[in-house]
């Protein structure tokens, strides 16, 4: 008896089946949260990269990771400017 492959299933707009793992998405979300307070350009961009890679792997939380990382980058930069001006006048 030969093994038959499973029938083709249409999963909608995805390239394939959504990935059950959300590891890169969670790493992207954590990096985005860290970017609010520490080194926004470094952590924010790293979070965005993790989110984009997760999106390419069809992870469920990829869009959240990208959004949190972008918000962390922008808000972290604004907070940095505000704190810097408050400390040194300007």
PDB file of N, CA, C and O in Angstrom, chain B, residues numbered from 101:
ATOM      1  N   UNK B 101       0.842  -1.168   0.000  1.00  0.00           N
ATOM      2  CA  UNK B 101       0.000   0.000   0.000  1.00  0.00           C
ATOM      3  C   UNK B 101       0.894   1.240   0.000  1.00  0.00           C
ATOM      4  O   UNK B 101       1.797   1.349   0.829  1.00  0.00           O
ATOM      5  N   UNK B 102       0.655   2.156  -0.905  1.00  0.00           N
ATOM      6  CA  UNK B 102       1.471   3.368  -0.974  1.00  0.00           C
ATOM      7  C   UNK B 102       0.816   4.491  -0.180  1.00  0.00           C
ATOM      8  O   UNK B 102      -0.404   4.541  -0.018  1.00  0.00           O
ATOM      9  N   UNK B 103       1.649   5.370   0.300  1.00  0.00           N
ATOM     10  CA  UNK B 103       1.174   6.509   1.098  1.00  0.00           C
ATOM     11  C   UNK B 103       0.713   7.609   0.165  1.00  0.00           C
ATOM     12  O   UNK B 103       1.457   8.019  -0.726  1.00  0.00           O
ATOM     13  N   UNK B 104      -0.503   8.092   0.356  1.00  0.00           N
ATOM     14  CA  UNK B 104      -1.049   9.171  -0.465  1.00  0.00           C
ATOM     15  C   UNK B 104      -0.791  10.508   0.211  1.00  0.00           C
ATOM     16  O   UNK B 104      -1.018  10.620   1.416  1.00  0.00           O
ATOM     17  N   UNK B 105      -0.319  11.546  -0.520  1.00  0.00           N
ATOM     18  CA  UNK B 105      -0.147  12.871   0.088  1.00  0.00           C
ATOM     19  C   UNK B 105      -1.500  13.468   0.446  1.00  0.00           C
ATOM     20  O   UNK B 105      -2.507  13.144  -0.183  1.00  0.00           O
ATOM     21  N   UNK B 106      -1.531  14.335   1.449  1.00  0.00           N
ATOM     22  CA  UNK B 106      -2.806  14.958   1.817  1.00  0.00           C
ATOM     23  C   UNK B 106      -3.315  15.824   0.669  1.00  0.00           C
ATOM     24  O   UNK B 106      -2.521  16.356  -0.107  1.00  0.00           O
ATOM     25  N   UNK B 107      -4.627  15.966   0.557  1.00  0.00           N
ATOM     26  CA  UNK B 107      -5.167  16.787  -0.533  1.00  0.00           C
ATOM     27  C   UNK B 107      -4.785  18.253  -0.351  1.00  0.00           C
ATOM     28  O   UNK B 107      -4.541  18.715   0.763  1.00  0.00           O
ATOM     29  N   UNK B 108      -4.741  18.964  -1.462  1.00  0.00           N
ATOM     30  CA  UNK B 108      -4.404  20.388  -1.435  1.00  0.00           C
ATOM     31  C   UNK B 108      -5.500  21.158  -0.720  1.00  0.00           C
ATOM     32  O   UNK B 108      -6.688  20.925  -0.947  1.00  0.00           O
ATOM     33  N   UNK B 109      -5.090  22.081   0.152  1.00  0.00           N
ATOM     34  CA  UNK B 109      -6.051  22.927   0.839  1.00  0.00           C
ATOM     35  C   UNK B 109      -5.705  24.382   0.560  1.00  0.00           C
ATOM     36  O   UNK B 109      -4.536  24.768   0.580  1.00  0.00           O
ATOM     37  N   UNK B 110      -6.719  25.173   0.305  1.00  0.00           N
ATOM     38  CA  UNK B 110      -6.518  26.597   0.076  1.00  0.00           C
ATOM     39  C   UNK B 110      -6.592  27.310   1.422  1.00  0.00           C
ATOM     40  O   UNK B 110      -7.625  27.281   2.091  1.00  0.00           O
ATOM     41  N   UNK B 111      -5.493  27.948   1.816  1.00  0.00           N
ATOM     42  CA  UNK B 111      -5.430  28.627   3.101  1.00  0.00           C
ATOM     43  C   UNK B 111      -5.651  30.125   2.983  1.00  0.00           C
ATOM     44  O   UNK B 111      -5.299  30.860   3.906  1.00  0.00           O
ATOM     45  N   UNK B 112      -6.201  30.593   1.916  1.00  0.00           N
ATOM     46  CA  UNK B 112      -6.484  32.016   1.770  1.00  0.00           C
ATOM     47  C   UNK B 112      -5.273  32.802   1.311  1.00  0.00           C
ATOM     48  O   UNK B 112      -4.521  32.329   0.459  1.00  0.00           O
ATOM     49  N   UNK B 113      -5.068  34.002   1.861  1.00  0.00           N
ATOM     50  CA  UNK B 113      -4.002  34.876   1.368  1.00  0.00           C
ATOM     51  C   UNK B 113      -2.598  34.418   1.757  1.00  0.00           C
ATOM     52  O   UNK B 113      -1.614  34.997   1.297  1.00  0.00           O
ATOM     53  N   UNK B 114      -2.489  33.389   2.595  1.00  0.00           N
ATOM     54  CA  UNK B 114      -1.171  32.933   3.017  1.00  0.00           C
ATOM     55  C   UNK B 114      -0.478  32.171   1.903  1.00  0.00           C
ATOM     56  O   UNK B 114      -1.129  31.623   1.013  1.00  0.00           O
ATOM     57  N   UNK B 115       0.833  32.140   1.956  1.00  0.00           N
ATOM     58  CA  UNK B 115       1.604  31.347   1.013  1.00  0.00           C
ATOM     59  C   UNK B 115       1.447  29.862   1.320  1.00  0.00           C
ATOM     60  O   UNK B 115       1.565  29.014   0.436  1.00  0.00           O
ATOM     61  N   UNK B 116       1.187  29.572   2.548  1.00  0.00           N
ATOM     62  CA  UNK B 116       1.021  28.194   3.003  1.00  0.00           C
ATOM     63  C   UNK B 116       0.257  28.211   4.310  1.00  0.00           C
ATOM     64  O   UNK B 116      -0.432  29.177   4.638  1.00  0.00           O
ATOM     65  N   UNK B 117       0.390  27.144   5.036  1.00  0.00           N
ATOM     66  CA  UNK B 117      -0.294  27.042   6.319  1.00  0.00           C
ATOM     67  C   UNK B 117       0.338  28.000   7.316  1.00  0.00           C
ATOM     68  O   UNK B 117       1.563  28.114   7.350  1.00  0.00           O
ATOM     69  N   UNK B 118      -0.465  28.704   8.141  1.00  0.00           N
ATOM     70  CA  UNK B 118       0.110  29.588   9.153  1.00  0.00           C
ATOM     71  C   UNK B 118       1.004  28.806  10.107  1.00  0.00           C
ATOM     72  O   UNK B 118       0.694  27.678  10.489  1.00  0.00           O
ATOM     73  N   UNK B 119       2.101  29.418  10.479  1.00  0.00           N
ATOM     74  CA  UNK B 119       3.073  28.780  11.352  1.00  0.00           C
ATOM     75  C   UNK B 119       2.549  28.767  12.783  1.00  0.00           C
ATOM     76  O   UNK B 119       2.091  29.793  13.288  1.00  0.00           O
ATOM     77  N   UNK B 120       2.614  27.618  13.431  1.00  0.00           N
ATOM     78  CA  UNK B 120       2.148  27.508  14.813  1.00  0.00           C
ATOM     79  C   UNK B 120       3.118  28.167  15.790  1.00  0.00           C
ATOM     80  O   UNK B 120       2.720  28.559  16.886  1.00  0.00           O
ATOM     81  N   UNK B 121       4.369  28.290  15.408  1.00  0.00           N
ATOM     82  CA  UNK B 121       5.377  28.898  16.272  1.00  0.00           C
ATOM     83  C   UNK B 121       5.303  30.421  16.160  1.00  0.00           C
ATOM     84  O   UNK B 121       5.125  30.964  15.070  1.00  0.00           O
ATOM     85  N   UNK B 122       5.440  31.093  17.282  1.00  0.00           N
ATOM     86  CA  UNK B 122       5.448  32.553  17.296  1.00  0.00           C
ATOM     87  C   UNK B 122       6.737  33.083  17.906  1.00  0.00           C
ATOM     88  O   UNK B 122       6.758  34.195  18.434  1.00  0.00           O
ATOM     89  N   UNK B 123       7.798  32.316  17.844  1.00  0.00           N
ATOM     90  CA  UNK B 123       9.040  32.671  18.523  1.00  0.00           C
ATOM     91  C   UNK B 123       9.599  34.003  18.048  1.00  0.00           C
ATOM     92  O   UNK B 123       9.891  34.875  18.866  1.00  0.00           O
ATOM     93  N   UNK B 124       9.752  34.171  16.749  1.00  0.00           N
ATOM     94  CA  UNK B 124      10.312  35.428  16.240  1.00  0.00           C
ATOM     95  C   UNK B 124       9.382  36.606  16.502  1.00  0.00           C
ATOM     96  O   UNK B 124       9.839  37.724  16.742  1.00  0.00           O
ATOM     97  N   UNK B 125       8.095  36.358  16.458  1.00  0.00           N
ATOM     98  CA  UNK B 125       7.137  37.426  16.753  1.00  0.00           C
ATOM     99  C   UNK B 125       7.269  37.887  18.197  1.00  0.00           C
ATOM    100  O   UNK B 125       7.253  39.087  18.472  1.00  0.00           O
ATOM    101  N   UNK B 126       7.398  36.948  19.111  1.00  0.00           N
ATOM    102  CA  UNK B 126       7.530  37.293  20.526  1.00  0.00           C
ATOM    103  C   UNK B 126       8.847  38.014  20.775  1.00  0.00           C
ATOM    104  O   UNK B 126       8.894  38.965  21.556  1.00  0.00           O
ATOM    105  N   UNK B 127       9.912  37.575  20.123  1.00  0.00           N
ATOM    106  CA  UNK B 127      11.198  38.275  20.253  1.00  0.00           C
ATOM    107  C   UNK B 127      11.062  39.706  19.727  1.00  0.00           C
ATOM    108  O   UNK B 127      11.587  40.639  20.335  1.00  0.00           O
ATOM    109  N   UNK B 128      10.362  39.886  18.606  1.00  0.00           N
ATOM    110  CA  UNK B 128      10.144  41.223  18.049  1.00  0.00           C
ATOM    111  C   UNK B 128       9.338  42.108  18.982  1.00  0.00           C
ATOM    112  O   UNK B 128       9.635  43.295  19.121  1.00  0.00           O
ATOM    113  N   UNK B 129       8.310  41.541  19.630  1.00  0.00           N
ATOM    114  CA  UNK B 129       7.495  42.306  20.572  1.00  0.00           C
ATOM    115  C   UNK B 129       8.334  42.729  21.773  1.00  0.00           C
ATOM    116  O   UNK B 129       8.247  43.873  22.218  1.00  0.00           O
ATOM    117  N   UNK B 130       9.150  41.809  22.303  1.00  0.00           N
ATOM    118  CA  UNK B 130       9.998  42.135  23.456  1.00  0.00           C
ATOM    119  C   UNK B 130      11.014  43.210  23.084  1.00  0.00           C
ATOM    120  O   UNK B 130      11.231  44.146  23.854  1.00  0.00           O
ATOM    121  N   UNK B 131      11.633  43.088  21.920  1.00  0.00           N
ATOM    122  CA  UNK B 131      12.595  44.108  21.486  1.00  0.00           C
ATOM    123  C   UNK B 131      11.917  45.462  21.301  1.00  0.00           C
ATOM    124  O   UNK B 131      12.500  46.496  21.629  1.00  0.00           O
ATOM    125  N   UNK B 132      10.694  45.465  20.781  1.00  0.00           N
ATOM    126  CA  UNK B 132       9.955  46.718  20.630  1.00  0.00           C
ATOM    127  C   UNK B 132       9.646  47.356  21.971  1.00  0.00           C
ATOM    128  O   UNK B 132       9.717  48.577  22.111  1.00  0.00           O
ATOM    129  N   UNK B 133       9.301  46.533  22.965  1.00  0.00           N
ATOM    130  CA  UNK B 133       9.029  47.067  24.309  1.00  0.00           C
ATOM    131  C   UNK B 133      10.293  47.621  24.950  1.00  0.00           C
ATOM    132  O   UNK B 133      10.254  48.664  25.603  1.00  0.00           O
ATOM    133  N   UNK B 134      11.404  46.935  24.768  1.00  0.00           N
ATOM    134  CA  UNK B 134      12.674  47.410  25.328  1.00  0.00           C
ATOM    135  C   UNK B 134      13.089  48.718  24.660  1.00  0.00           C
ATOM    136  O   UNK B 134      13.726  49.562  25.289  1.00  0.00           O
ATOM    137  N   UNK B 135      12.729  48.887  23.386  1.00  0.00           N
ATOM    138  CA  UNK B 135      13.101  50.092  22.637  1.00  0.00           C
ATOM    139  C   UNK B 135      12.447  51.352  23.196  1.00  0.00           C
ATOM    140  O   UNK B 135      12.916  52.453  22.910  1.00  0.00           O
ATOM    141  N   UNK B 136      11.369  51.223  23.993  1.00  0.00           N
ATOM    142  CA  UNK B 136      10.744  52.405  24.592  1.00  0.00           C
ATOM    143  C   UNK B 136      11.730  53.129  25.504  1.00  0.00           C
ATOM    144  O   UNK B 136      11.710  54.357  25.583  1.00  0.00           O
ATOM    145  N   UNK B 137      12.591  52.382  26.193  1.00  0.00           N
ATOM    146  CA  UNK B 137      13.456  52.988  27.206  1.00  0.00           C
ATOM    147  C   UNK B 137      14.944  52.906  26.905  1.00  0.00           C
ATOM    148  O   UNK B 137      15.700  53.781  27.329  1.00  0.00           O
ATOM    149  N   UNK B 138      15.385  51.886  26.188  1.00  0.00           N
ATOM    150  CA  UNK B 138      16.822  51.677  25.981  1.00  0.00           C
ATOM    151  C   UNK B 138      17.136  51.594  24.489  1.00  0.00           C
ATOM    152  O   UNK B 138      16.581  50.759  23.774  1.00  0.00           O
ATOM    153  N   UNK B 139      18.014  52.452  24.036  1.00  0.00           N
ATOM    154  CA  UNK B 139      18.550  52.422  22.670  1.00  0.00           C
ATOM    155  C   UNK B 139      17.479  52.149  21.606  1.00  0.00           C
ATOM    156  O   UNK B 139      17.505  51.106  20.953  1.00  0.00           O
ATOM    157  N   UNK B 140      16.541  53.082  21.431  1.00  0.00           N
ATOM    158  CA  UNK B 140      15.455  52.858  20.470  1.00  0.00           C
ATOM    159  C   UNK B 140      15.904  52.499  19.055  1.00  0.00           C
ATOM    160  O   UNK B 140      15.288  51.628  18.440  1.00  0.00           O
ATOM    161  N   UNK B 141      16.952  53.129  18.506  1.00  0.00           N
ATOM    162  CA  UNK B 141      17.319  52.733  17.138  1.00  0.00           C
ATOM    163  C   UNK B 141      17.765  51.271  17.050  1.00  0.00           C
ATOM    164  O   UNK B 141      17.391  50.563  16.115  1.00  0.00           O
ATOM    165  N   UNK B 142      18.543  50.830  17.996  1.00  0.00           N
ATOM    166  CA  UNK B 142      19.050  49.450  17.957  1.00  0.00           C
ATOM    167  C   UNK B 142      17.964  48.419  18.187  1.00  0.00           C
ATOM    168  O   UNK B 142      17.762  47.525  17.365  1.00  0.00           O
ATOM    169  N   UNK B 143      17.258  48.544  19.313  1.00  0.00           N
ATOM    170  CA  UNK B 143      16.241  47.563  19.654  1.00  0.00           C
ATOM    171  C   UNK B 143      15.008  47.676  18.754  1.00  0.00           C
ATOM    172  O   UNK B 143      14.398  46.665  18.406  1.00  0.00           O
ATOM    173  N   UNK B 144      14.643  48.902  18.378  1.00  0.00           N
ATOM    174  CA  UNK B 144      13.479  49.087  17.513  1.00  0.00           C
ATOM    175  C   UNK B 144      13.678  48.476  16.140  1.00  0.00           C
ATOM    176  O   UNK B 144      12.800  47.785  15.625  1.00  0.00           O
ATOM    177  N   UNK B 145      14.834  48.733  15.549  1.00  0.00           N
ATOM    178  CA  UNK B 145      15.118  48.180  14.220  1.00  0.00           C
ATOM    179  C   UNK B 145      15.256  46.663  14.290  1.00  0.00           C
ATOM    180  O   UNK B 145      14.788  45.961  13.394  1.00  0.00           O
ATOM    181  N   UNK B 146      15.890  46.149  15.342  1.00  0.00           N
ATOM    182  CA  UNK B 146      16.003  44.699  15.505  1.00  0.00           C
ATOM    183  C   UNK B 146      14.616  44.064  15.649  1.00  0.00           C
ATOM    184  O   UNK B 146      14.372  42.984  15.109  1.00  0.00           O
ATOM    185  N   UNK B 147      13.713  44.720  16.369  1.00  0.00           N
ATOM    186  CA  UNK B 147      12.353  44.218  16.508  1.00  0.00           C
ATOM    187  C   UNK B 147      11.599  44.221  15.193  1.00  0.00           C
ATOM    188  O   UNK B 147      10.852  43.288  14.898  1.00  0.00           O
ATOM    189  N   UNK B 148      11.789  45.264  14.403  1.00  0.00           N
ATOM    190  CA  UNK B 148      11.139  45.336  13.094  1.00  0.00           C
ATOM    191  C   UNK B 148      11.643  44.214  12.193  1.00  0.00           C
ATOM    192  O   UNK B 148      10.859  43.571  11.496  1.00  0.00           O
ATOM    193  N   UNK B 149      12.955  43.983  12.211  1.00  0.00           N
ATOM    194  CA  UNK B 149      13.539  42.905  11.398  1.00  0.00           C
ATOM    195  C   UNK B 149      12.966  41.552  11.826  1.00  0.00           C
ATOM    196  O   UNK B 149      12.598  40.740  10.977  1.00  0.00           O
ATOM    197  N   UNK B 150      12.888  41.305  13.135  1.00  0.00           N
ATOM    198  CA  UNK B 150      12.314  40.046  13.620  1.00  0.00           C
ATOM    199  C   UNK B 150      10.853  39.918  13.194  1.00  0.00           C
ATOM    200  O   UNK B 150      10.408  38.834  12.818  1.00  0.00           O
ATOM    201  N   UNK B 151      10.108  41.018  13.252  1.00  0.00           N
ATOM    202  CA  UNK B 151       8.711  40.992  12.828  1.00  0.00           C
ATOM    203  C   UNK B 151       8.538  40.703  11.349  1.00  0.00           C
ATOM    204  O   UNK B 151       7.632  39.965  10.962  1.00  0.00           O
ATOM    205  N   UNK B 152       9.396  41.273  10.522  1.00  0.00           N
ATOM    206  CA  UNK B 152       9.312  41.041   9.076  1.00  0.00           C
ATOM    207  C   UNK B 152       9.675  39.594   8.745  1.00  0.00           C
ATOM    208  O   UNK B 152       9.022  38.960   7.916  1.00  0.00           O
ATOM    209  N   UNK B 153      10.709  39.078   9.389  1.00  0.00           N
ATOM    210  CA  UNK B 153      11.083  37.672   9.168  1.00  0.00           C
ATOM    211  C   UNK B 153       9.948  36.760   9.636  1.00  0.00           C
ATOM    212  O   UNK B 153       9.635  35.769   8.976  1.00  0.00           O
ATOM    213  N   UNK B 154       9.333  37.094  10.772  1.00  0.00           N
ATOM    214  CA  UNK B 154       8.206  36.306  11.270  1.00  0.00           C
ATOM    215  C   UNK B 154       7.031  36.368  10.293  1.00  0.00           C
ATOM    216  O   UNK B 154       6.332  35.374  10.099  1.00  0.00           O
ATOM    217  N   UNK B 155       6.815  37.518   9.686  1.00  0.00           N
ATOM    218  CA  UNK B 155       5.727  37.649   8.704  1.00  0.00           C
ATOM    219  C   UNK B 155       5.999  36.771   7.489  1.00  0.00           C
ATOM    220  O   UNK B 155       5.078  36.166   6.940  1.00  0.00           O
ATOM    221  N   UNK B 156       7.255  36.700   7.068  1.00  0.00           N
ATOM    222  CA  UNK B 156       7.613  35.835   5.943  1.00  0.00           C
ATOM    223  C   UNK B 156       7.425  34.364   6.285  1.00  0.00           C
ATOM    224  O   UNK B 156       7.207  33.540   5.397  1.00  0.00           O
ATOM    225  N   UNK B 157       7.509  34.031   7.571  1.00  0.00           N
ATOM    226  CA  UNK B 157       7.297  32.651   8.021  1.00  0.00           C
ATOM    227  C   UNK B 157       5.836  32.403   8.402  1.00  0.00           C
ATOM    228  O   UNK B 157       5.503  31.341   8.929  1.00  0.00           O
ATOM    229  N   UNK B 158       4.969  33.375   8.139  1.00  0.00           N
ATOM    230  CA  UNK B 158       3.529  33.283   8.398  1.00  0.00           C
ATOM    231  C   UNK B 158       3.199  33.073   9.871  1.00  0.00           C
ATOM    232  O   UNK B 158       2.284  32.317  10.200  1.00  0.00           O
ATOM    233  N   UNK B 159       3.933  33.732  10.755  1.00  0.00           N
ATOM    234  CA  UNK B 159       3.615  33.643  12.174  1.00  0.00           C
ATOM    235  C   UNK B 159       2.420  34.540  12.475  1.00  0.00           C
ATOM    236  O   UNK B 159       2.278  35.620  11.902  1.00  0.00           O
ATOM    237  N   UNK B 160       1.577  34.082  13.369  1.00  0.00           N
ATOM    238  CA  UNK B 160       0.315  34.744  13.674  1.00  0.00           C
ATOM    239  C   UNK B 160       0.499  36.121  14.298  1.00  0.00           C
ATOM    240  O   UNK B 160      -0.293  37.021  14.019  1.00  0.00           O
ATOM    241  N   UNK B 161       1.517  36.316  15.133  1.00  0.00           N
ATOM    242  CA  UNK B 161       1.719  37.579  15.855  1.00  0.00           C
ATOM    243  C   UNK B 161       2.708  38.523  15.153  1.00  0.00           C
ATOM    244  O   UNK B 161       3.174  39.486  15.762  1.00  0.00           O
ATOM    245  N   UNK B 162       3.025  38.263  13.908  1.00  0.00           N
ATOM    246  CA  UNK B 162       4.034  39.056  13.199  1.00  0.00           C
ATOM    247  C   UNK B 162       3.625  40.521  13.068  1.00  0.00           C
ATOM    248  O   UNK B 162       4.451  41.410  13.276  1.00  0.00           O
ATOM    249  N   UNK B 163       2.376  40.782  12.729  1.00  0.00           N
ATOM    250  CA  UNK B 163       1.930  42.180  12.575  1.00  0.00           C
ATOM    251  C   UNK B 163       2.001  42.930  13.899  1.00  0.00           C
ATOM    252  O   UNK B 163       2.339  44.114  13.928  1.00  0.00           O
ATOM    253  N   UNK B 164       1.686  42.248  14.990  1.00  0.00           N
ATOM    254  CA  UNK B 164       1.793  42.869  16.310  1.00  0.00           C
ATOM    255  C   UNK B 164       3.241  43.216  16.616  1.00  0.00           C
ATOM    256  O   UNK B 164       3.523  44.292  17.142  1.00  0.00           O
ATOM    257  N   UNK B 165       4.158  42.317  16.292  1.00  0.00           N
ATOM    258  CA  UNK B 165       5.581  42.559  16.536  1.00  0.00           C
ATOM    259  C   UNK B 165       6.070  43.773  15.751  1.00  0.00           C
ATOM    260  O   UNK B 165       6.811  44.602  16.279  1.00  0.00           O
ATOM    261  N   UNK B 166       5.661  43.873  14.507  1.00  0.00           N
ATOM    262  CA  UNK B 166       6.077  45.011  13.685  1.00  0.00           C
ATOM    263  C   UNK B 166       5.507  46.314  14.258  1.00  0.00           C
ATOM    264  O   UNK B 166       6.217  47.315  14.351  1.00  0.00           O
ATOM    265  N   UNK B 167       4.242  46.298  14.636  1.00  0.00           N
ATOM    266  CA  UNK B 167       3.608  47.502  15.186  1.00  0.00           C
ATOM    267  C   UNK B 167       4.222  47.954  16.493  1.00  0.00           C
ATOM    268  O   UNK B 167       4.479  49.143  16.685  1.00  0.00           O
ATOM    269  N   UNK B 168       4.462  47.006  17.402  1.00  0.00           N
ATOM    270  CA  UNK B 168       5.063  47.356  18.695  1.00  0.00           C
ATOM    271  C   UNK B 168       6.483  47.874  18.493  1.00  0.00           C
ATOM    272  O   UNK B 168       6.898  48.818  19.165  1.00  0.00           O
ATOM    273  N   UNK B 169       7.221  47.273  17.585  1.00  0.00           N
ATOM    274  CA  UNK B 169       8.604  47.711  17.340  1.00  0.00           C
ATOM    275  C   UNK B 169       8.660  49.110  16.730  1.00  0.00           C
ATOM    276  O   UNK B 169       9.514  49.917  17.097  1.00  0.00           O
ATOM    277  N   UNK B 170       7.758  49.392  15.810  1.00  0.00           N
ATOM    278  CA  UNK B 170       7.717  50.735  15.220  1.00  0.00           C
ATOM    279  C   UNK B 170       7.326  51.761  16.283  1.00  0.00           C
ATOM    280  O   UNK B 170       7.916  52.838  16.365  1.00  0.00           O
ATOM    281  N   UNK B 171       6.325  51.414  17.097  1.00  0.00           N
ATOM    282  CA  UNK B 171       5.912  52.325  18.166  1.00  0.00           C
ATOM    283  C   UNK B 171       7.045  52.532  19.169  1.00  0.00           C
ATOM    284  O   UNK B 171       7.288  53.656  19.609  1.00  0.00           O
ATOM    285  N   UNK B 172       7.739  51.453  19.532  1.00  0.00           N
ATOM    286  CA  UNK B 172       8.862  51.573  20.462  1.00  0.00           C
ATOM    287  C   UNK B 172       9.968  52.441  19.904  1.00  0.00           C
ATOM    288  O   UNK B 172      10.568  53.234  20.630  1.00  0.00           O
ATOM    289  N   UNK B 173      10.240  52.297  18.618  1.00  0.00           N
ATOM    290  CA  UNK B 173      11.271  53.104  17.966  1.00  0.00           C
ATOM    291  C   UNK B 173      10.891  54.582  17.990  1.00  0.00           C
ATOM    292  O   UNK B 173      11.694  55.419  18.401  1.00  0.00           O
ATOM    293  N   UNK B 174       9.695  54.907  17.562  1.00  0.00           N
ATOM    294  CA  UNK B 174       9.272  56.312  17.459  1.00  0.00           C
ATOM    295  C   UNK B 174       9.114  56.946  18.841  1.00  0.00           C
ATOM    296  O   UNK B 174       9.656  58.021  19.096  1.00  0.00           O
ATOM    297  N   UNK B 175       8.374  56.286  19.730  1.00  0.00           N
ATOM    298  CA  UNK B 175       8.143  56.861  21.057  1.00  0.00           C
ATOM    299  C   UNK B 175       9.434  56.921  21.854  1.00  0.00           C
ATOM    300  O   UNK B 175       9.655  57.878  22.597  1.00  0.00           O
ATOM    301  N   UNK B 176      10.293  55.915  21.714  1.00  0.00           N
ATOM    302  CA  UNK B 176      11.588  55.932  22.394  1.00  0.00           C
ATOM    303  C   UNK B 176      12.456  57.093  21.946  1.00  0.00           C
ATOM    304  O   UNK B 176      13.136  57.717  22.761  1.00  0.00           O
ATOM    305  N   UNK B 177      12.436  57.385  20.640  1.00  0.00           N
ATOM    306  CA  UNK B 177      13.213  58.512  20.130  1.00  0.00           C
ATOM    307  C   UNK B 177      12.650  59.835  20.658  1.00  0.00           C
ATOM    308  O   UNK B 177      13.411  60.727  21.034  1.00  0.00           O
ATOM    309  N   UNK B 178      11.335  59.962  20.687  1.00  0.00           N
ATOM    310  CA  UNK B 178      10.706  61.189  21.208  1.00  0.00           C
ATOM    311  C   UNK B 178      11.038  61.355  22.686  1.00  0.00           C
ATOM    312  O   UNK B 178      11.402  62.449  23.119  1.00  0.00           O
ATOM    313  N   UNK B 179      10.916  60.277  23.469  1.00  0.00           N
ATOM    314  CA  UNK B 179      11.269  60.344  24.896  1.00  0.00           C
ATOM    315  C   UNK B 179      12.731  60.722  25.090  1.00  0.00           C
ATOM    316  O   UNK B 179      13.063  61.485  25.997  1.00  0.00           O
ATOM    317  N   UNK B 180      13.597  60.195  24.249  1.00  0.00           N
ATOM    318  CA  UNK B 180      15.027  60.526  24.337  1.00  0.00           C
ATOM    319  C   UNK B 180      15.278  62.001  24.110  1.00  0.00           C
ATOM    320  O   UNK B 180      16.069  62.619  24.823  1.00  0.00           O
ATOM    321  N   UNK B 181      14.607  62.571  23.118  1.00  0.00           N
ATOM    322  CA  UNK B 181      14.776  63.998  22.833  1.00  0.00           C
ATOM    323  C   UNK B 181      14.249  64.824  23.996  1.00  0.00           C
ATOM    324  O   UNK B 181      14.895  65.783  24.418  1.00  0.00           O
ATOM    325  N   UNK B 182      13.077  64.461  24.519  1.00  0.00           N
ATOM    326  CA  UNK B 182      12.485  65.206  25.622  1.00  0.00           C
ATOM    327  C   UNK B 182      13.384  65.144  26.858  1.00  0.00           C
ATOM    328  O   UNK B 182      13.627  66.168  27.496  1.00  0.00           O
ATOM    329  N   UNK B 183      13.871  63.973  27.192  1.00  0.00           N
ATOM    330  CA  UNK B 183      14.751  63.825  28.363  1.00  0.00           C
ATOM    331  C   UNK B 183      16.061  64.579  28.163  1.00  0.00           C
ATOM    332  O   UNK B 183      16.544  65.246  29.078  1.00  0.00           O
ATOM    333  N   UNK B 184      16.637  64.470  26.958  1.00  0.00           N
ATOM    334  CA  UNK B 184      17.891  65.164  26.687  1.00  0.00           C
ATOM    335  C   UNK B 184      17.731  66.671  26.801  1.00  0.00           C
ATOM    336  O   UNK B 184      18.589  67.346  27.371  1.00  0.00           O
ATOM    337  N   UNK B 185      16.640  67.204  26.264  1.00  0.00           N
ATOM    338  CA  UNK B 185      16.416  68.656  26.371  1.00  0.00           C
ATOM    339  C   UNK B 185      16.144  69.071  27.816  1.00  0.00           C
ATOM    340  O   UNK B 185      16.541  70.157  28.236  1.00  0.00           O
ATOM    341  N   UNK B 186      15.477  68.220  28.565  1.00  0.00           N
ATOM    342  CA  UNK B 186      15.197  68.531  29.962  1.00  0.00           C
ATOM    343  C   UNK B 186      16.467  68.533  30.799  1.00  0.00           C
ATOM    344  O   UNK B 186      16.591  69.332  31.727  1.00  0.00           O
ATOM    345  N   UNK B 187      17.398  67.664  30.491  1.00  0.00           N
ATOM    346  CA  UNK B 187      18.632  67.586  31.271  1.00  0.00           C
ATOM    347  C   UNK B 187      19.610  68.693  30.913  1.00  0.00           C
ATOM    348  O   UNK B 187      20.245  69.279  31.790  1.00  0.00           O
ATOM    349  N   UNK B 188      19.728  68.975  29.628  1.00  0.00           N
ATOM    350  CA  UNK B 188      20.756  69.911  29.173  1.00  0.00           C
ATOM    351  C   UNK B 188      20.181  71.235  28.685  1.00  0.00           C
ATOM    352  O   UNK B 188      20.930  72.092  28.214  1.00  0.00           O
ATOM    353  N   UNK B 189      18.896  71.416  28.785  1.00  0.00           N
ATOM    354  CA  UNK B 189      18.291  72.678  28.308  1.00  0.00           C
ATOM    355  C   UNK B 189      18.363  72.777  26.805  1.00  0.00           C
ATOM    356  O   UNK B 189      19.265  72.210  26.188  1.00  0.00           O
ATOM    357  N   UNK B 190      17.473  73.455  26.234  1.00  0.00           N
ATOM    358  CA  UNK B 190      17.564  73.523  24.791  1.00  0.00           C
ATOM    359  C   UNK B 190      16.426  74.077  24.147  1.00  0.00           C
ATOM    360  O   UNK B 190      16.401  74.180  22.920  1.00  0.00           O
TER     361      UNK B 190
END
